[in-house]
Amino acid sequence: MSVKLSPKILIAITLLVAGFAVLFGVGLRGSLVYYLTVSEFLEQGNRDLGENFRINGNVVEGSIDRPASGLGATFLMSDGTRELRVTYGKETPDTFVDGSEVVVEGALGSDGVFVAHTLLAKCPSKYEAANSEEDYKTSDRSTSEEDSPLPANAPR
């Protein structure tokens, strides 16, 4: 037994599917951002990759210039090969210092300066354990009952 759909229903379903496809495409296009190194970004030239980019690199030592207002910064970032001048107009994170690894998101201005609307400064790896587990096992540390974090009546 076959079900016959009326032409009006078929047209409505087709328009509905086409509408969702268009909305999905437009939404996805606006959220796509290329993630490149400084060299990759500068080498891409005039190819049309869109308007927004994420660029990864390190802040060049001594290049951070903060305006008198205190908000934002202009700096050079590098991937070890090439450098890119970046300007950012919002409050900078505490981890944004000379030599730190950064990711900026934005677009290249007409003057050749990258205008970032997002600045992410990665934390340095200073939060490593002071002693590894092996160092702890071989240390001369002996725990007496006085030093123990367990209560005196706890089973040992």
Buried (B, 14 or more C-beta within 10 A) or exposed (E): EEEEEEEEEEEEEEEEEEEEEEEEEEEEEEEEBEEBBBBBBBEBEEEEBEEBBBBBBBBBEEBBEEEEEEEBBBBBBBBEEBBBBBBBBEEBBEEBBEEBBBBBBBEBEEEEEBBBEEBBBBEEEEEEEEEEEEEEEEEEEEEEEEEEEEEEEEEE
